[in-house]
């Protein structure tokens, strides 16, 4: 028996950064991701589909999206098991509880594990969120499976991390609780970053939902003679991209736009571009990349440009020798015992101010960027 599992589609997401048309296309891609997952299930010969929560956004889901899901579910002719998460929580107003779903669909609606038999010796267990936060852990009452055979769980929850002292609000669990409860394997939604553990699979979001965010794919579980094996299917290429573009030695806005356009070549969807480097005496603005002056490459629907990473090319050695206020400022800062990053930011802020620049808010952006560095942005294009 094969099972296909996926989670965290977030149908009808807002995509608040996007234009109206681009947001509509991004939402359409989410629907295409669901359709593709069911096509993969048929291609793989799966007997059932498990959905690990956050299939849609409770507050945003439209009647048209509910009709879309009903059609996809019914036409699949597969057994479908859905475990509502904290975004598609199954309260009394949820489509999960208000809509008559096709007979092949089972919604786990209890806030504790309940079961449905799928085939001889194979049982599917699931539990639901009924509110957007503060759902207790499904294992914390000492739950254990009942009966012989193979037991598979599907649920939506956050893994407890011993190094993290924060508050857990979404059905927290520990990895070893899954095997201790008697499950042969579990597929888990919530975190958008996929992970493959010995006894459970963090599915990850089916599509990339935010810039610079990890995402997963549909997963095949194959059960044979009580043994469970796992295989990830190929994900779709992402439709959201994050790039850094180095503008060092660029001399005019036209060259800057050409360099950005080159970095976007071959991509499709929307992109967030962070401009970095020390362009030669060039003061760029986001408006230099507005649609009125910047022709988007084929396949790219929208570009968001961040100029906060650009640094004017100051020759500190030369400035320090000047008999000026600038020279005295640089000399005193460099004499202080500052760490290199703090010194860079202080010098940049002061020299910009002495140059009469009125865009000093960029310093706060640089400071925050330095304290929240994201290693997944990648190397400069």
Buried (B, 14 or more C-beta within 10 A) or exposed (E): BBBBBBBBBBBBBEBEBBEEEBBEBBBEBBBEBBBBBBEBBEEBEBBBBBBBBBBBBBEBBEEEBBEBBBEBBBEBEBBBBBBBBBBBBBBEEBBBBEBEBBEBBBBBBEBEBBBEEBBEBBBBBBBBBBEBEEBEBBBEEEBEBEEEBBBBBBBBBBBEEEEEEEEBBBBBBBBEBBBBBBBBBBBBBBBBEBBEBEBBBBBBBBBBBBBBBBBBBBBBBBBEEEEBEBEBBEBBEBBBBBBBBBBBEBEEBEBBBEBBBEBBEEBBBBBBBBBBBBBEEBEBEEEBBEEEEBEBBEEBBBBBBBBBBBBBEBEBEEBBEEEEEBBEBBBEBBEEEBEEEBBBBBBBBBBBEBEEBEEEEBBEEBBEBEEEEEEEBEEBB
